[in-house]
Amino acid sequence: MNYYFYKCNETDIKKQRALARCLFKRITGVDYIKDERGKPFIPNSKLHMSISHCRAGIAFIISNEPVGIDIEEISRMNIRIARRICTKSELALLEDTEDKQDLLCRFWVLKEAYSKLTGKGLAEVFRTIDTTKIKNLYTFKREADGSLPAAYIGIAATSDSRPTDSSPSLL
């Protein structure tokens, strides 16, 4: 299972989407479409995919099994939303850490990736997703780089195979 990451530094969400689609097609050689619920898929293929973007970057993943991915800037996490999105065990971990914003971002990307894996998307109530109890959840931190903010990539998978960063150079 391979995931791909590319720096973005684009604030306009429409431009982020267009860039994400172009990068996906350039790297994979195929385009994707969206189903009636907005979930992207590769037509006429048994491969599964997920894609996400923010100002810090674009991330997508391709797998032989269902998968979900999310990327979020750490600086965008507001600790005040913790009680609305976290389970009791996650809130306990937040209480015990000094860098609450960092940990909350990890919880967020894992919850969103898991909701993409299950196909429920943002209709899923994040407070019901306990990231401390679900197997095959992975986070990868991207440190701040120049004008790009630090971000986390969250991946939810159905297999025990750890995702591999396969981002080729675009030069």
C-alpha positions in Angstrom: 0.0 0.0 0.0 1.6 3.2 -1.2 0.8 6.8 -0.2 2.0 9.9 -1.9 2.7 13.4 -0.6 3.4 16.7 -2.4 3.9 20.2 -1.1 1.2 22.5 -2.1 1.2 26.0 -0.5 -2.0 26.9 -2.2 -4.7 28.6 -0.1 -7.6 28.4 -2.6 -9.5 25.2 -2.1 -10.6 24.9 -5.7 -7.0 25.2 -6.9 -6.0 22.6 -4.3 -8.6 20.2 -5.7 -7.5 20.8 -9.3 -3.8 20.3 -8.4 -4.6 17.2 -6.5 -6.5 15.7 -9.4 -3.7 16.6 -11.8 -1.0 15.1 -9.6 -3.0 11.9 -9.1 -3.4 11.5 -12.9 0.3 12.3 -13.5 1.5 9.8 -11.0 -1.0 6.9 -11.6 -1.7 7.5 -15.3 -5.4 7.2 -14.6 -8.1 9.7 -13.6 -10.7 9.1 -10.8 -14.4 10.0 -10.6 -16.7 10.4 -7.6 -19.7 8.3 -6.6 -23.1 9.7 -5.6 -21.8 10.4 -2.1 -18.6 12.2 -3.3 -16.2 9.3 -2.6 -13.5 9.1 -5.3 -12.7 5.9 -7.1 -10.9 4.6 -10.1 -13.4 3.4 -12.7 -13.0 -0.1 -14.1 -10.4 -1.0 -11.5 -10.2 -3.2 -8.4 -7.9 -0.6 -6.8 -9.0 1.5 -3.9 -7.9 5.1 -3.4 -8.4 8.1 -1.2 -7.2 11.7 -1.6 -6.9 14.8 0.6 -5.4 18.3 0.4 -4.8 21.4 2.5 -2.4 24.3 2.2 0.5 22.2 3.5 0.2 19.5 0.9 -1.7 16.9 -1.2 -1.8 13.3 -0.1 -3.3 10.3 -1.7 -3.2 6.6 -1.3 -3.7 3.6 -3.5 -4.4 0.1 -2.2 -5.8 -3.3 -3.2 -8.1 -3.0 -0.1 -10.4 -0.2 1.1 -8.3 2.7 2.5 -8.8 6.3 3.7 -6.4 9.3 4.0 -6.5 12.8 5.4 -4.0 15.7 5.7 -4.4 18.6 8.0 -2.3 21.6 9.2 -1.5 21.3 12.9 -1.9 25.1 13.3 -5.5 24.9 12.2 -6.5 22.6 15.1 -8.5 24.5 17.8 -8.3 22.7 21.1 -11.8 23.9 21.9 -13.3 21.4 19.5 -11.8 18.4 21.5 -15.0 17.8 23.6 -17.1 17.6 20.4 -14.9 15.2 18.5 -13.0 13.1 21.0 -13.9 10.0 23.0 -13.3 9.8 26.7 -10.0 7.9 26.3 -8.8 10.4 23.7 -9.7 13.3 26.1 -7.7 11.6 28.8 -4.7 11.4 26.6 -5.1 15.1 25.7 -5.2 16.0 29.4 -1.8 14.2 29.9 0.1 15.8 27.0 1.7 19.2 26.8 1.2 19.6 23.0 -2.5 19.3 22.9 -2.9 20.9 19.4 -0.4 18.3 17.9 -2.2 15.3 19.5 -5.7 16.7 18.6 -4.5 17.0 14.9 -3.4 13.4 15.0 -6.9 12.4 16.3 -8.6 14.5 13.7 -6.7 13.1 10.6 -7.2 9.5 11.9 -10.9 10.0 12.4 -11.3 11.6 9.0 -9.2 8.9 7.3 -11.3 6.2 9.1 -14.6 7.8 8.0 -13.3 7.7 4.4 -12.3 4.1 4.8 -15.8 3.2 6.0 -17.4 5.2 3.3 -19.4 7.4 5.7 -17.3 10.5 5.2 -18.1 13.5 7.3 -21.5 12.1 8.1 -19.7 9.9 10.6 -19.9 11.3 14.2 -16.2 11.8 15.1 -17.0 11.4 18.8 -17.9 7.8 18.1 -14.6 6.9 16.4 -12.1 5.9 19.1 -8.7 6.1 17.5 -7.1 4.4 20.6 -9.0 1.2 19.9 -9.0 0.8 16.1 -6.3 -1.2 14.4 -4.4 -0.2 11.3 -4.4 3.6 11.9 -1.2 5.4 11.0 0.0 9.0 11.2 3.0 10.6 9.5 4.1 14.1 10.5 5.3 16.6 7.9 7.4 19.3 9.6 7.0 22.9 8.6 9.1 23.7 5.5 9.7 27.3 4.6 6.3 28.9 4.1 4.5 25.6 4.5 3.0 24.8 7.9 3.5 21.5 9.8 0.9 18.9 9.0 -0.2 15.3 9.8 -1.2 12.7 7.3 -3.6 10.1 8.7 -4.2 6.7 7.1 -6.8 4.1 7.9 -6.4 0.7 6.3 -8.0 -2.7 6.4 -4.7 -4.6 6.2 -1.8 -4.8 8.7 0.6 -3.7 6.1 2.2 -0.3 7.1 1.8 2.3 4.3 4.9 3.3 2.4 5.8 6.8 1.3 6.2 6.4 -2.5 6.3 10.1 -3.4 8.5 10.4 -6.5 10.2 13.6 -7.4 8.2 15.7 -9.9 11.4 17.4 -11.3 
